[in-house]
Amino acid sequence: MKSTVLASLALVLAGTGLAACGEQQAPPAEKTDGKPGVAVTNGRLVLPAVAGNPAALYFDIVNSGDDYAVLRKAEVPNAKETMMHETVTAGGVAQMGPLSPVNLIKGEPVKFEPGGKHVMVMGLDPAPKAGDTTEVTLTFAGGDKLSFNAAVEAPGGKN
């Protein structure tokens, strides 16, 4: 009797195993945090000299991929607002204004740097300290996102 129960149990388990072999299981979902072919280097967030003023975010970005890439915005945790800006000089006078979405042409690096393209970071609360890092998330046309860590620097760009 005991061997009959064990044999029946073995057949049930074997049948279940064979049935499972015929089923295809879905592959695990891939994490899509990133824009294929786009890379960011030299990320740094420079804190303001005067408390309450905006911080400035700088980085280098390049599109080495085959897909078209348009950078639409940058976000920093705990910031009330971020705005992409560009400083242009006309008639010897430097003026800062909003920056339209940035087309990333394959193989042509774009620098977000002092005196040019940059991201103004307003209302950091709590403000990070020099020597820390902070996460930055870039959003592209189409909704792709790319996150990277930026070094936090004291006013004037020093740790």
Protein Blocks (a to p, Z undefined) as FASTA:
>chain_A
ZZmmmmmmmmmmmmmmmmmmmpccddddddfedcehiacehiacdddfbghiacdddddd
ddfbfbdcddfbdcdehiabdcddddddeehiacddddddddddehiacdddehiacddd
ehiacdddehiacddddddehhiacddddddddehiiZZ
